[in-house]
């Protein structure tokens, strides 16, 4: 999402109950988890953009927000942000009026993991929802299969598992609102990132490992920036040295030519004159 690219992710937004869809009048609790306080829950909805948690739709707390009574107008994207423009992950929340609801994880799943999708039903006369029925499950509008207990387990999640999921109550004829299941790419640590002193229990997604590649890129850029002036200096020095050598060689040649001219002149000056011609008497 574009929002995440504009922020430095230093916090995590947690949501309770831990799902992405809610029924009208439900209570939703949002919490910013970070090493420091001062975080604010914000949201984008169809009516507002970058709206802070405030009385009227939420109850602001210490780096938290409570939606005491959810309405369909609360459907939107939620995240945490501080005064320095640093942000958390984003969570999509959908508030539906449908008695059938698809319950899926709000944070997405990682490749290779398993996930359970639950289809629940609750009408206005029931106090709590139930999944004790056979439910039909769909992905991107296409029928997948029927599950007897209203739950579908997806194993070995891959990128192809990403999409919009929905479910249907067979006897009530009601279909849930579509729920987006995001699939995150699995992190593959490289052999370069491993060190002999690293702990075998360290997480591959720790901040030090995630910063390894940016550090390599910065080091490479610094090396290039320092190398280019050095190469230019070496090139100019070699060119200057070549010109200097050519000048010296030319001077040597000129000196030799001058010496040859002087020798020829000396030979000419010291050469004996021929005897004068004899005069014959008449």
Secondary structure, 3 states (H helix, E strand, C coil): CHHHHCCCEEEEEEEECCCCEEECCCCEEEEEECCCCCCEEEEEECCCCCEECCCCCCEEECCEEEECCCCHHHCEEEEEECCCCCEECCEEEEEECCCEEEECCCCCEECCCCEEEEEEECCCCCCCCECCCCEEEEECCEEEEEECCCEEEECCCCHHHCEEEEEEECCCCEECCCEEECEECCCCCCCCCCCCCCCCCCCCCCHHHHHHHHHHHHHHHHHHHHHHHHHHHHHHHHHHHHHHHHHHHHHHHHHHHHHHHHHHHHHHHCCCCCCCCCCCCC
